[in-house]
Amino acid sequence: MVNSNSFNLLIEKSVKENWDRPAMTDYKGATLQYKDVARKIEKLQIMFENAGVVPGDKIAICGRNSSSWACVFLATVTYGAVIVPIQNEFKPEQIYNIVNHSDAKLLFLGDVVAPTLDSKMMPALEGIFYLPDYSLIESRVGRLTYAREHLNEMFGEKYRKYFRPEHVHYYEDQMEELCMINYTSGTTGFSKGVMLPYRVLWSNMDFLTEAIGSKLKNGRDVLAILPMAHMYGLSCEFLMQFCLGNHLYYLTRLPSPSIIQQAFMDIRPNIIVSVPLIIEKIVRKHIFPLTNSAHVRMLLKMPGINKKLKERIHQKVMEVMGGNCYEILIGGASFSKEIEGFFTNINFPITVGYGTTETGPMISYSDYKDFVPGSCGTVAKHMELKILNPDPTTGAGEIITRGMNVMKGYYKNTQATQEVIDADGWFHTGDLGTMNAEGHLFILGRIKNMLLGSNGQNIYPEEIEDKLNSLVMVNESLVLQKGDKLVALVNPDLEEAKSLGLNESDLQNVMEENRLVLNSQLPSFCKISEMRLHDSEFEKTPKKSIKRYLYKDLVND
């Protein structure tokens, strides 16, 4: 009996129903139709089979967004193998750690990251592929070499006359089978591999295609600007749009706001999925110069005229966003209240969702018509949501959730799993929030120490502090967030400084050199922007943990 809650069946269905439609385009490059994607999937799976890959084997991928990346992902999960996406920004040692920890059998590398890696650091791999054309960079198994060299011949023998929709039959996944391991952080020693079974992907797609897809017409154009190695971009852009039969455009390069805004104008996307930073920068650069003049502000205060002016501003924003947008979905990090207020004031279709890697990612979302300013929507389908031990006065407590979107646990880390999933199946997010009577969720901040980068990446300050504390003349340190930047408070080794005759200016110079050394070891989204001296040791708990809350406001001056 076919599993009706099958993720692979969703992919198979979309491929067959949209066979002759455009599926993916590398921006200003080649376009693949759904039938082209199906052919690439089939060839990759023939290679997997003849190379000895079996369902459950791990296949890692690390590269910038591209149609090639998407095809490897689809080929892997619809074969029954486990995909291990790795952030393209990670340093080589972090990539080695994830590849080795995940027990990956094969690795696909993008053009930027491939030259930076030493294959000897990943001894268990059987083969490494070059992502743009699937050529072999290195093979350690004869059957893999043979399978790659004779791939076209094998495909021709299997499909002598043609390759058509009736030939597409993907692996029949079971709901609890492992589909993906997505690492929340790549730093050596601290990585946590989130195990997502097929049910998580199916559940997210079932919700998203209904909640958002029902508002969009099939065959629409969508710009993918978020990294597919993150669950937010993977689910809300790539997988949802593919299941809907839409046409995805990949930028294939570092997506700066100016490049993205031009792509909006060229592609005219039907929906925009973004992190706050991108939208905020576009608004500040292209919209605010037009609306923040004294003349416009005066007109906005005039009854009657202000309504017409808001309509004109609304239209201008819509044009900047491509002119064809049903709504903008913001997620991954906190949204500027100023920008959110601007959008709601001109009645622009914007909404904010909430999720985590551990829930693949959706926890809450509401259509823009139901959006409540300051909130992150209502609970997603297939999920439960509640506030744990709410404060009697404020209603604030830890946000916990359970349901089909929740992970199986952390790979090879039972203790970490038990710390976040309780005996009743509730996932403890570590976020502080409230919920109103209508079920709209409001996030107040982080309970745990984890910080969120401006592009939605998870940043663990303890990891950075561990590296910083090993550098010259650092006694202890504390990494804090100032807007979208990270600032390090450093308590220097004052005794050593005194013995060397160093003054405060000398120490500041030493710390600046430390900052450069430290940043060379970190991904771009973890880099420290400023080092500040702190002349005394930090106050600590009885367990000798720094009381972080005492210092969180020191850098916001």
C-alpha positions as CSV (number, residue, x, y, z in Angstrom):
1,M,0.0,0.0,0.0
2,V,1.4,3.4,-1.0
3,N,2.1,5.8,1.9
4,S,-0.2,8.8,1.3
5,N,2.0,10.9,3.6
6,S,5.0,10.3,1.4
7,F,7.4,13.2,0.7
8,N,8.9,11.4,-2.3
9,L,5.5,10.9,-3.7
10,L,5.0,14.7,-3.6
11,I,8.2,15.1,-5.7
12,E,7.2,12.3,-8.1
13,K,3.8,13.8,-8.6
14,S,5.2,17.3,-9.3
15,V,7.7,16.0,-11.8
16,K,5.0,14.1,-13.7
17,E,2.4,16.8,-13.7
18,N,4.8,19.6,-14.7
19,W,6.9,17.6,-17.1
20,D,7.2,20.3,-19.8
21,R,7.2,23.4,-17.5
22,P,10.4,25.3,-16.6
23,A,11.7,24.1,-13.2
24,M,15.0,25.8,-12.4
25,T,17.2,28.5,-13.9
26,D,20.6,29.6,-12.8
27,Y,20.1,33.3,-13.0
28,K,21.1,34.6,-16.4
29,G,22.0,31.0,-17.3
30,A,20.5,27.7,-18.5
31,T,16.9,26.6,-17.7
32,L,15.9,23.1,-16.7
33,Q,12.4,21.9,-17.3
34,Y,10.9,19.4,-14.9
35,K,11.7,16.6,-17.3
36,D,15.3,17.7,-17.4
37,V,15.4,17.6,-13.6
38,A,13.9,14.1,-13.7
39,R,16.6,13.0,-16.2
40,K,19.4,14.3,-14.0
41,I,17.8,12.6,-10.9
42,E,17.6,9.3,-12.8
43,K,21.2,9.5,-14.0
44,L,22.5,10.3,-10.5
45,Q,20.5,7.4,-9.1
46,I,21.8,5.0,-11.7
47,M,25.3,6.1,-10.6
48,F,24.4,5.7,-6.9
49,E,23.1,2.2,-7.5
50,N,26.1,1.0,-9.5
51,A,28.5,2.6,-7.1
52,G,27.1,0.5,-4.2
53,V,25.1,3.3,-2.5
54,V,22.1,1.9,-0.6
55,P,19.2,3.5,1.1
56,G,20.3,4.9,4.5
57,D,23.8,5.8,3.2
58,K,24.8,9.5,3.8
59,I,25.6,11.8,0.9
60,A,26.9,15.3,1.8
61,I,26.7,18.4,-0.3
62,C,28.4,21.8,0.0
63,G,28.1,24.6,-2.5
64,R,26.3,27.7,-3.4
65,N,22.6,27.6,-4.5
66,S,22.3,26.2,-8.1
67,S,20.1,23.8,-10.1
68,S,22.9,21.3,-9.8
69,W,22.7,21.5,-6.0
70,A,18.9,21.0,-6.2
71,C,19.2,18.0,-8.4
72,V,21.6,16.3,-6.1
73,F,19.3,16.9,-3.1
74,L,16.3,15.5,-4.9
75,A,18.2,12.5,-6.3
76,T,19.5,11.6,-2.9
77,V,16.2,11.8,-0.9
78,T,14.1,10.1,-3.6
79,Y,16.7,7.3,-3.7
80,G,16.3,6.7,0.0
81,A,19.8,7.9,0.9
82,V,20.3,10.6,3.6
83,I,21.3,14.0,2.5
84,V,23.7,16.1,4.6
85,P,23.6,19.8,3.5
86,I,26.7,21.8,4.6
87,Q,26.8,25.6,4.6
88,N,29.0,26.9,1.9
89,E,30.5,29.6,4.2
90,F,32.0,27.1,6.6
91,K,35.8,26.8,7.0
92,P,37.5,23.6,5.8
93,E,37.9,22.2,9.3
94,Q,34.2,22.7,10.0
95,I,33.4,20.9,6.7
96,Y,35.7,18.0,7.6
97,N,34.0,17.7,11.0
98,I,30.5,17.4,9.5
99,V,31.5,15.0,6.7
100,N,33.3,12.8,9.2
101,H,30.7,13.0,12.0
102,S,27.8,12.3,9.6
103,D,29.5,9.1,8.2
104,A,29.1,10.5,4.6
105,K,29.9,8.1,1.8
106,L,29.9,10.7,-1.0
107,L,30.5,14.4,-1.1
108,F,29.5,16.9,-3.8
109,L,31.4,20.2,-3.8
110,G,30.7,23.6,-5.4
111,D,33.2,25.5,-7.4
112,V,34.2,27.9,-4.6
113,V,34.7,25.4,-1.8
114,A,36.2,22.5,-3.8
115,P,39.8,24.0,-4.2
116,T,40.0,24.8,-0.4
117,L,39.6,21.2,0.9
118,D,42.1,18.4,1.5
119,S,40.5,15.1,0.8
120,K,42.9,13.3,3.2
121,M,41.0,14.9,6.0
122,M,37.9,13.0,5.1
123,P,39.2,9.4,5.0
124,A,35.9,7.6,5.1
125,L,34.6,9.1,1.8
126,E,34.4,6.8,-1.2
127,G,34.2,9.7,-3.7
128,I,34.1,13.4,-4.1
129,F,32.2,15.1,-7.0
130,Y,32.4,18.5,-8.6
131,L,28.9,19.9,-8.2
132,P,28.6,22.0,-11.4
133,D,29.0,19.0,-13.8
134,Y,29.0,16.0,-11.4
135,S,32.5,15.0,-12.5
136,L,34.7,13.0,-10.2
137,I,37.3,14.9,-8.2
138,E,38.5,11.8,-6.4
139,S,37.3,8.2,-6.3
140,R,38.5,5.6,-3.8
141,V,36.4,2.8,-5.1
142,G,36.7,1.2,-8.5
143,R,32.9,0.6,-9.0
144,L,32.3,4.3,-8.4
145,T,34.9,5.3,-11.1
146,Y,33.3,2.8,-13.5
147,A,29.8,4.0,-12.8
148,R,30.7,7.6,-13.5
149,E,32.7,6.9,-16.6
150,H,29.9,4.7,-18.1
151,L,26.9,6.6,-16.8
152,N,25.5,7.8,-20.2
153,E,26.0,4.3,-21.5
154,M,24.1,2.8,-18.5
155,F,21.3,5.3,-18.9
156,G,21.0,4.5,-22.6
157,E,20.8,0.8,-22.0
158,K,18.0,1.3,-19.4
159,Y,16.0,3.7,-21.5
160,R,16.7,2.6,-25.1
161,K,13.8,4.5,-26.8
162,Y,12.9,7.4,-24.5
163,F,12.6,8.6,-20.9
164,R,9.0,9.7,-20.1
165,P,6.9,10.4,-17.0
166,E,5.8,6.8,-16.7
167,H,9.4,5.8,-16.0
168,V,9.5,8.0,-12.9
169,H,9.1,5.9,-9.7
170,Y,10.9,7.1,-6.6
171,Y,11.8,5.3,-3.4
172,E,8.8,4.6,-1.2
173,D,9.8,6.4,2.0
174,Q,8.4,5.5,5.4
175,M,7.5,8.4,7.7
176,E,10.1,7.7,10.4
177,E,12.9,6.9,8.0
178,L,15.8,9.3,8.3
179,C,15.9,11.7,5.3
180,M,18.3,14.4,6.3
181,I,21.0,15.4,8.8
182,N,21.2,19.2,9.0
183,Y,23.9,20.6,11.2
184,T,22.9,23.6,13.3
185,S,26.6,24.6,13.7
186,G,29.7,23.5,11.9
187,T,32.4,24.4,14.5
188,T,34.5,21.4,15.5
189,G,33.4,19.8,18.7
190,F,30.1,21.7,19.0
191,S,28.2,20.5,15.9
192,K,24.8,19.1,16.4
193,G,23.3,17.1,13.5
194,V,19.5,17.5,13.4
195,M,18.0,14.2,12.3
196,L,14.9,14.9,10.1
197,P,12.8,11.9,9.0
198,Y,10.7,12.0,5.8
199,R,7.6,12.9,7.9
200,V,9.1,16.3,8.7
201,L,9.6,17.2,5.1
202,W,6.1,15.9,4.1
203,S,4.4,17.7,7.0
204,N,6.1,21.0,6.2
205,M,5.1,20.6,2.5
206,D,1.6,19.7,3.4
207,F,1.3,22.8,5.5
208,L,3.1,25.2,3.2
209,T,1.5,24.2,-0.1
210,E,-1.9,24.7,1.5
211,A,-1.2,27.8,3.5
212,I,0.8,29.6,0.8
213,G,0.5,27.5,-2.3
214,S,-3.3,27.8,-2.4
215,K,-2.8,31.5,-2.9
216,L,-0.4,31.1,-5.9
217,K,-1.1,29.9,-9.4
218,N,1.1,27.1,-10.7
219,G,3.9,27.9,-13.0
220,R,4.8,31.2,-11.3
221,D,8.4,32.6,-11.0
222,V,10.2,32.6,-7.7
223,L,13.6,33.9,-6.8
224,A,15.6,31.7,-4.4
225,I,17.7,34.0,-2.3
226,L,18.2,32.0,0.9
227,P,20.8,29.3,1.3
228,M,19.3,25.8,0.6
229,A,21.6,24.4,3.3
230,H,19.4,26.2,5.8
231,M,16.0,24.7,6.5
232,Y,14.2,28.0,5.9
233,G,15.4,28.4,2.4
234,L,15.3,24.7,1.7
235,S,11.6,24.3,2.7
236,C,10.0,27.7,2.0
237,E,11.7,28.4,-1.2
238,F,13.1,25.3,-2.9
239,L,10.9,22.4,-1.9
240,M,7.6,24.2,-1.6
241,Q,8.0,25.9,-5.0
242,F,9.1,22.6,-6.6
243,C,6.1,20.8,-5.2
244,L,3.8,23.6,-6.5
245,G,5.3,23.3,-10.0
246,N,6.8,26.8,-10.0
247,H,9.9,28.1,-11.7
248,L,12.8,28.7,-9.4
249,Y,15.7,31.1,-10.2
250,Y,19.0,30.7,-8.4
251,L,21.4,33.6,-8.1
252,T,24.4,31.2,-7.9
253,R,26.5,33.9,-6.2
254,L,26.7,35.9,-3.0
255,P,23.2,37.5,-2.9
256,S,23.8,41.2,-2.0
257,P,20.7,43.4,-1.6
258,S,21.5,45.3,-4.8
259,I,21.8,42.1,-6.8
260,I,18.6,40.7,-5.3
261,Q,16.7,43.9,-6.0
262,Q,17.8,43.8,-9.6
263,A,16.8,40.2,-9.8
264,F,13.3,41.1,-8.4
265,M,12.9,43.6,-11.3
266,D,14.0,41.0,-13.9
267,I,12.1,37.9,-12.6
268,R,9.0,39.6,-11.0
269,P,8.6,36.9,-8.3
270,N,5.1,35.9,-7.2
271,I,6.2,35.5,-3.6
272,I,9.3,36.7,-1.7
273,V,10.8,34.6,1.1
274,S,13.5,36.5,2.9
275,V,15.4,37.2,6.1
276,P,14.9,40.7,7.6
277,L,18.3,42.1,6.7
278,I,17.8,41.9,2.9
279,I,14.3,43.5,2.9
280,E,15.4,46.2,5.4
281,K,18.4,47.2,3.3
282,I,16.3,47.4,0.1
283,V,13.8,49.6,1.9
284,R,16.4,51.9,3.4
285,K,18.2,52.3,0.1
286,H,15.4,52.4,-2.5
287,I,12.3,53.5,-0.5
288,F,13.1,55.7,2.5
289,P,15.0,58.3,0.4
290,L,11.7,58.9,-1.3
291,T,9.4,58.8,1.7
292,N,11.4,60.4,4.5
293,S,11.6,63.9,3.1
294,A,10.0,66.7,5.1
295,H,7.6,67.3,2.1
296,V,6.3,63.7,2.1
297,R,6.1,63.5,5.9
298,M,3.9,66.7,5.9
299,L,1.6,65.3,3.3
300,L,1.2,62.0,5.2
301,K,-0.3,64.0,8.1
302,M,-3.1,65.5,6.0
303,P,-6.4,63.7,6.1
304,G,-7.6,62.6,2.6
305,I,-4.2,63.2,1.0
306,N,-2.4,60.7,3.2
307,K,-4.5,57.8,1.9
308,K,-3.7,58.6,-1.7
309,L,0.0,59.1,-0.9
310,K,0.1,55.8,1.0
311,E,-1.4,54.0,-2.0
312,R,1.4,55.6,-4.2
313,I,4.1,54.5,-1.8
314,H,2.5,51.0,-1.7
315,Q,2.7,50.9,-5.5
316,K,6.3,52.1,-5.5
317,V,7.4,49.4,-3.0
318,M,5.6,46.8,-5.1
319,E,7.5,47.9,-8.1
320,V,10.8,47.7,-6.3
321,M,9.9,44.1,-5.3
322,G,9.2,43.2,-8.9
323,G,5.6,44.3,-9.2
324,N,4.0,40.9,-8.9
325,C,4.3,39.8,-5.3
326,Y,1.5,38.1,-3.4
327,E,3.3,38.6,-0.1
328,I,6.7,38.9,1.5
329,L,7.4,36.1,4.1
330,I,10.0,37.2,6.7
331,G,11.8,34.7,9.0
332,G,15.1,33.5,10.4
333,A,15.8,36.5,12.6
334,S,14.0,39.4,14.4
335,F,12.4,42.0,12.1
336,S,13.0,45.7,12.5
337,K,10.0,47.3,14.2
338,E,10.6,50.4,12.1
339,I,10.5,48.5,8.8
340,E,7.6,46.3,9.9
341,G,5.6,49.5,10.9
342,F,6.4,51.1,7.5
343,F,5.0,48.1,5.7
344,T,1.8,47.8,7.8
345,N,1.2,51.6,7.6
346,I,1.0,51.4,3.7
347,N,-1.0,48.1,3.9
348,F,1.8,46.2,2.1
349,P,1.3,42.3,2.1
350,I,4.0,41.3,4.5
351,T,4.0,38.5,7.2
352,V,6.4,37.0,9.6
353,G,6.9,33.3,10.3
354,Y,8.8,31.3,13.0
355,G,10.6,28.1,13.0
356,T,13.8,26.2,13.8
357,T,16.1,23.7,12.1
358,E,14.7,21.1,14.6
359,T,11.2,21.5,13.2
360,G,12.2,21.5,9.5
361,P,11.5,24.6,10.1
362,M,7.9,25.6,10.5
363,I,6.3,26.3,13.9
364,S,4.0,29.2,13.1
365,Y,2.9,31.3,10.2
366,S,-0.2,33.4,9.1
367,D,-1.1,34.8,5.7
368,Y,-0.6,38.6,5.5
369,K,-4.3,39.1,5.7
370,D,-4.2,37.6,9.2
371,F,-0.9,39.1,10.2
372,V,-0.8,40.8,13.6
373,P,2.1,43.3,13.8
374,G,4.9,42.1,16.2
375,S,3.7,38.5,15.9
376,C,5.0,35.4,14.1
377,G,1.6,34.0,13.1
378,T,-0.4,31.1,14.5
379,V,0.6,27.4,14.9
380,A,1.4,25.4,11.8
381,K,-0.7,22.5,10.7
382,H,0.3,19.1,12.3
383,M,1.8,21.0,15.2
384,E,0.9,22.0,18.8
385,L,2.3,25.1,20.4
386,K,2.1,26.4,24.0
387,I,3.9,28.7,26.4
388,L,5.5,26.8,29.2
389,N,5.1,28.1,32.8
390,P,3.9,31.6,31.7
391,D,4.7,34.5,33.9
392,P,1.5,35.4,35.8
393,T,2.0,39.1,35.0
394,T,3.4,39.2,31.5
395,G,2.3,35.8,30.1
396,A,5.9,35.2,29.0
397,G,7.4,31.7,29.1
398,E,9.4,29.3,27.0
399,I,7.9,28.4,23.6
400,I,7.5,24.6,23.3
401,T,6.0,22.7,20.4
402,R,5.3,19.1,19.4
403,G,4.0,17.3,16.3
404,M,5.0,15.9,13.0
405,N,7.6,18.6,12.3
406,V,9.8,17.8,15.3
407,M,13.1,16.0,14.6
408,K,14.0,12.5,15.7
409,G,16.9,14.0,17.7
410,Y,20.6,15.0,17.3
411,Y,22.8,12.5,15.5
412,K,25.1,10.6,17.9
413,N,24.1,12.9,20.7
414,T,21.4,11.4,23.0
415,Q,22.2,13.7,25.9
416,A,21.6,16.9,23.8
417,T,18.4,15.3,22.4
418,Q,17.0,14.6,25.9
419,E,17.8,18.2,26.9
420,V,15.4,19.6,24.3
421,I,12.7,16.9,23.8
422,D,10.9,15.9,26.9
423,A,9.2,12.6,27.8
424,D,5.9,13.9,26.3
425,G,7.5,14.8,23.0
426,W,7.5,18.5,23.5
427,F,10.5,20.3,21.8
428,H,11.8,23.1,24.0
429,T,12.9,25.9,21.7
430,G,14.8,28.0,24.2
431,D,12.9,31.0,23.1
432,L,10.8,33.3,25.3
433,G,7.4,34.3,24.1
434,T,3.8,35.0,24.7
435,M,0.5,34.1,22.9
436,N,-2.6,36.1,22.6
437,A,-6.2,34.8,22.9
438,E,-6.4,34.3,19.1
439,G,-3.3,32.1,19.1
440,H,-0.8,34.6,17.6
441,L,2.7,34.0,18.8
442,F,5.0,36.9,20.0
443,I,8.7,36.2,20.5
444,L,10.4,38.2,23.2
445,G,14.0,36.9,22.9
446,R,16.3,34.0,23.5
447,I,16.3,32.0,26.7
448,K,19.5,30.2,25.8
449,N,22.7,32.0,24.9
450,M,22.4,31.3,21.2
451,L,22.4,34.4,19.0
452,L,20.8,34.8,15.6
453,G,22.9,36.4,12.8
454,S,21.2,38.9,10.5
455,N,20.8,36.3,7.9
456,G,19.2,33.8,10.3
457,Q,22.3,31.7,11.0
458,N,22.7,30.2,14.5
459,I,25.6,31.7,16.4
460,Y,26.9,30.0,19.5
461,P,29.0,32.5,21.5
462,E,30.6,29.9,23.7
463,E,32.3,28.5,20.6
464,I,33.7,31.8,19.6
465,E,34.7,32.6,23.2
466,D,36.5,29.2,23.5
467,K,38.7,30.2,20.5
468,L,39.2,33.8,21.7
469,N,40.2,32.7,25.2
470,S,43.1,30.7,23.7
471,L,44.7,33.8,22.1
472,V,47.4,36.0,23.5
473,M,46.8,38.0,26.7
474,V,43.1,37.0,26.9
475,N,41.9,36.1,30.4
476,E,38.3,35.6,29.6
477,S,35.8,36.9,27.1
478,L,32.1,37.4,26.4
479,V,30.6,37.7,22.9
480,L,27.5,39.9,22.7
481,Q,25.3,41.2,19.8
482,K,25.0,44.8,18.8
483,G,22.4,45.0,16.0
484,D,23.6,42.7,13.3
485,K,27.2,42.7,14.5
486,L,29.1,40.8,17.2
487,V,31.2,42.6,19.8
488,A,33.6,40.8,22.2
489,L,34.2,42.1,25.7
490,V,37.6,40.9,26.7
491,N,39.1,40.8,30.2
492,P,42.9,40.9,29.5
493,D,45.6,39.2,31.5
494,L,46.5,42.4,33.4
495,E,49.4,40.8,35.3
496,E,51.2,39.8,32.1
497,A,50.4,43.2,30.6
498,K,52.0,44.9,33.6
499,S,55.1,42.7,33.5
500,L,55.6,43.7,29.8
501,G,55.0,47.4,30.5
502,L,51.9,47.6,28.3
503,N,49.4,50.3,28.6
504,E,45.7,50.4,27.6
505,S,46.5,51.5,24.1
506,D,49.0,48.7,23.7
507,L,46.4,46.2,24.9
508,Q,43.8,47.5,22.5
509,N,46.3,46.9,19.6
510,V,46.9,43.4,20.8
511,M,43.2,42.7,20.9
512,E,42.8,44.0,17.4
513,E,45.4,41.6,16.2
514,N,43.5,38.9,18.1
515,R,40.3,39.9,16.4
516,L,41.9,39.4,12.9
517,V,43.3,36.0,13.9
518,L,40.0,34.9,15.4
519,N,38.0,36.0,12.4
520,S,40.2,34.0,10.1
521,Q,39.0,30.9,11.9
522,L,35.3,31.7,11.7
523,P,32.5,31.7,9.1
524,S,31.6,35.2,7.8
525,F,28.4,35.3,9.9
526,C,30.3,34.7,13.1
527,K,33.0,37.3,12.7
528,I,33.7,39.8,15.5
529,S,33.4,43.5,14.5
530,E,34.9,45.0,17.6
531,M,36.9,44.1,20.7
532,R,36.3,46.1,23.9
533,L,38.5,45.8,27.0
534,H,36.8,44.9,30.3
535,D,39.0,45.8,33.3
536,S,37.6,43.2,35.7
537,E,36.6,39.6,35.7
538,F,33.0,38.9,34.8
539,E,30.6,38.0,37.6
540,K,29.8,34.3,37.7
541,T,27.3,31.8,39.1
542,P,28.3,29.2,41.6
543,K,28.9,26.9,38.7
544,K,31.4,29.5,37.4
545,S,29.3,30.4,34.4
546,I,29.3,34.1,33.5
547,K,26.1,35.9,34.3
548,R,25.5,37.1,30.8
549,Y,22.4,39.1,31.5
550,L,24.5,41.6,33.5
551,Y,26.5,42.5,30.4
552,K,24.1,42.3,27.5
553,D,23.5,46.1,27.3
554,L,27.2,47.2,27.6
555,V,27.8,47.2,23.9
556,N,24.6,49.0,22.9
557,D,25.9,52.5,23.3
